[in-house]
């Protein structure tokens, strides 16, 4: 089985690799050479058509989420060369039911599957009449996202906590995210204040871009128990310094919740809103908690972990195992292989029936 995976990147290149029984021709292409948001550039489109004809894949896989221009280029190549195509969506929303461009893309004959990162995304589409018309349920598959960062050892964890300003005895609730309204950081600050009021002092550690006005507001809400580090490059391993990862996102929730999964791979249990992509990642009560946006519910659940460090440790181990077993690169490649094989077989039958 030969798959062409088209990705975005700083330069054009073609590599070949094998993943769980299929050959993957990975094409890294420049961003579309067009100033028009939705129009494919003629040079890019013709280059891709020639590459498909040269390598003869059985399927074109656009491994880039939410990029209409690149989707149009790949769809053009699929149409001209008679290949089936698979694409991704990386957000619960992001599609416009009133857009003729989106309808032309999603309902095109050659686009056989739209891969959602989570069941929350596919459910959101299926339960919305307009979205269901735009993305027919029979075209939707759920694959997930691979979490491939290395785990941090005990000594390195101690070093990370010191660098973040977390004292050895601190109970640290942490989040890695830039400040945006959907992240709901004010809620996390109020939860920290509630824990302090109930005799369970905790620190709120926020890694990411937050403006000074927001930092001051969060300090006021948390009772000055805030550690705001600002932006840090390659921040994912720093989640190992948290005791609990917190993600009180507002609706519609995370498309996937990558920062949650990256904390869990470090053995850190996660507490998140009980909607959105986090529901695919966290097993509530086992590897963390999925809770409504009710401050008392969060104070109670996190307070349990504050008091029972054995439960905290057990949840952390379950969190790490959850990511290793379900969101590893190998697990993702196996799921994708099954999707690709199904699409290729479907395409063969459909085209043989036409003749």
N, C-alpha and C positions, 0 to 999 in steps of 0.2 A: 504494500500500500504506500503510494507516494503522495505526500502532502506538501503543498507550498504554503508556508507561513509567512505572511507579510507583516513586518513590524516597522515602527518608526525609529529613527536614530540619527546620529550626526553625519553618517556617510553611507553611501550605497555599497553593499557587499552581499555575497551569496555564500552560504555555508551549508554543509550537509551533515546530518547526524541521524542516529537511530534511536527511537524511543518505544519500548514495549511493542515491538513487532511492526512499526511503521517507519519509513524513511521520511525525515522532515527536511525539506529544502527551505532553509531560513533565509528570507530576503529582508535585509535592512535597507530602508529607503529614506531619502531625504523628505522633509516635510513638503507637502504639495507645492509645486512652483506656480502658484496662482494667488493673486490678490483678492480674487472672488471667493467668498466663503464656501459656496456650494458647487462651484464649477471645477471639474477636473481639468488639469492642464494637459494639452494635447501631447506634449513630449513625454510626460510621465505615463500617460495612458498607453501610448504606443510602445514605450519601453517595456511596460509590464506585459503587454500582449506578446511581444517577441520573446520575453523570458519564459512565459507559459508554454509557448510553442516549442521552445528549445528544450525545456526540462520535462515536459509532458507529465505534470502531476495529475492525480486522479481527483484532486479537490483543492480549492483555494481557501485558505484559512486566514482571515484578517485578524491578527492577534493584537489589535489596537482597539480600545473601547471608545465609543462616543465621537468618532471622527468621521463626519459625513463626507468630507472631501476624499479621504482615502477609501472610504467605503464605495463611493461612486467610481473611483478608479478601478478598484478590484472587481466591482460588479460589471463594469464595462469589459474588462479582460475575460471574466467568466462567460459573459454573453457572447463575445466574439469567438472564443475558443470552444464553447460548448461544455464548460466545466461547472460542476456544482460549487456553491460557496457557503461558508459558515462565517458568521461574524459575532462579535461580543457586544454586550451592553454593560457598562460599569456603574450605572446609577439607577435608583428606583424610578426616578422620573427621567427627564432628559429627552423625551420624544414629544413631538408636537402633533397632536391628532388633526390639526387644521393645516398642516404643512403638506403640500403636494409632493415635495421632495421626500419626506419621510415615508409617505404612502408608496411612492415609486420605488424606494429602496426596500422597505420591509415586505412588500407584496410581490416583488419581482420573482419570476419563475426560477431563476438560477440561485437565488438566496434560499437555501433549503433549511437552515437552522439559525436561530438567534440564541446564543449561549448567555444565560444569566448567571451572575456570580452566586446568587442565593435563591432559596425558595421564596424568601420575602419579596424579591423582585418579581419572580414569575407570578406569585399570588397577586401582587399589586396590579400587574397587567391584566390578569385573568378576571379580576373583580371589578375592573373599570370598563364599562361598555365601549367607550371610545377607543381605549387602548387595546381592548380585545379585537376590535375591528382592524386596528393598525398592525398588531402583532398577533396573528392567529395562534391559538394555544398549541396547535399541532406543530408549529415551527419552533417552539421554545424548549430548550434543554437547560439543566442546571449543572454546572461544573465545579464552581468554587475557585479559589485562588491558592497558589502554592506559597507556603511560607518557608523560605530557605535559609534564614539566618542561623548562625552558630549559637549554641547555648553557652552561657557564661558560668564559669566555675565559682565556687564559694569564695575564694580569695579575691577574684575579680569583682564579685558582687560587693564585697566589703569596700573595695577601692572605689567602685562607682558611687556607692552611698556617700562616701566621704567627699568625693568630687562634687556631688549634687548638694552638699550641705545637710545631709540627713544624718543625725546622730545615731550611734549604735542602738540606743533604746527607743528611738522614735518609731511610731507606727505610721507608715507613709502610704497615703492614697495618691496614686499618680496617674497622669494622662500625658500622652504625647500628641499634641494637636495645636495648630494655629488657631487663634481666637476667631470664631465665627458664631453667629447667633445659634446655629443648629447644634453646636457643641455644648451649649447650655452650661458653661463653666460656673455661672452664678449659683446654679443648683448644687454643684459639688461643693462650693464654698459654704453654702448654708448647711449642708450635711456635716461638714467638718465642725462647724459651730455647734450643731446639735449633738455631735459625739462629745465635744468638750463639755457641754452643759450636763450630759449624762455621766460625767466622770470618766470618759474614755478619750483622752486627748490624742488627736491625730494631726499629722501634717498633710497639707495638700501640695503636691509637687507637680508643677505644670512646666512641660518642656515644649517650647514652640514660640512663635511670634505673638506677642500680646502687647498692645500699646499701653503707655504709662497710666492713662486714665482708667483703663480696665483693670490694670494691676492694683491700683489704689482701691477701686471699688471691691475687688475680690478680697483684698486685705481687710477691708472694713467688714465684709460679710463673714469672713472666716475667723474673726477675732485675732487677726494678725498672725495666723498660723500657716501662712502661705510662703512657699518657695517657688519663685518664678525665675527660671534659668534663661529665658529667651531662646532664640533659635540655636540649635546645635546640629551640625552636619552628621549624617549617619547615626541618628539618634536611637534607632530601634533597640540595640543591645542595652541601652541605659534603662529600659523598663525592668531589667533585672534588679535594679535598686529599689523598686516598689515592693510594698507588702501586698497591696491590692491595686489592681488597675480599675479605674472608674471611668465610665463613659455614659453619662446621662443625656444622650442625644435627644433632641426634640423630634417629632414626627416630620417626615416619614421614616426617620432613622437612618442608620448606616446602610450604604449599598452592600458592603461586605463587612467592614470593621477590621481592616488590616492591622491597625495599631493594637487592637484588642488581641488578635491572634499572635502578634509578635511579642506581646507581654506574656501570654499564656505559654508560649514555647520556652520561656525562661523560668517556668514553674511558678508563675504569678497568677492567682485566681482573679477573675474579672467580674465586675458588677456593672450591668448595663441596663438600659431601657428594654422593656419586654416587647419590642417591636423592631422591625427592620432586620438587617443582615446579621446582627449579633445573635439572633435566635438560632441561626444555623451553626454558630460556633460554640456557644456556651450551653452546657447541659446544666440547667438550673438546679441547684442543690448538690451538684457533684463537682463541677469544675468552676463554679462561680454562682452568681444569682442573676436572674432576669426579673426585673421589678418594674412596677408602674412608677410614674414620676410623682411619687409621694415621699416627702422627706422623712417622715417617721418610719416608713418601710425600709428605706435605705439605712437610716441610723440603726434600726433594729438588726438588720442582716449583717451589716459591717461590724456592729457591736458584738455580735456572736463570734466573729473571727478575731476581734480584739481580745476577747476573754478566753477563747479556746484556741491556743496556738497549734495544738495537734490537728484540729479541724482545718485550720489555715494551711498547714503543711500538707495534709491529705488532699485538699482541694487544689493546691499548687501542683502536686504530682499528677492528679487527674487532668488538670488543665494542660500540662505538658504532653501527656499521653494522647489527649484528644487531638492536638495539633499534629503530632507526629504520625498518628494513625490515619487521620482523615484529610489533612491539608499539607502533606508532604509533596514534593515534586513528583515522586513516583506515583502517588495516589492520583494526582491530577492528570498525569500522562495516561494512566490506565482508563480514567473516565473519558478523556478526550479521544482515545483510540476507539472506544466503543461508539462514541458519537460519530466520529469520522467514518467508521466502517458501516454504520447504519445508513448514513447519508449516501455514501458511494453505492451501496446495494440498492437503495431506493431509486437513485438516479439511473442506474443501469436498467432496472425493471421498467421505469417510466418511459425511458427512451426506446427500449426494445418493443414496448407495447404500441408506441407511436408508429412503428413501421409494420 
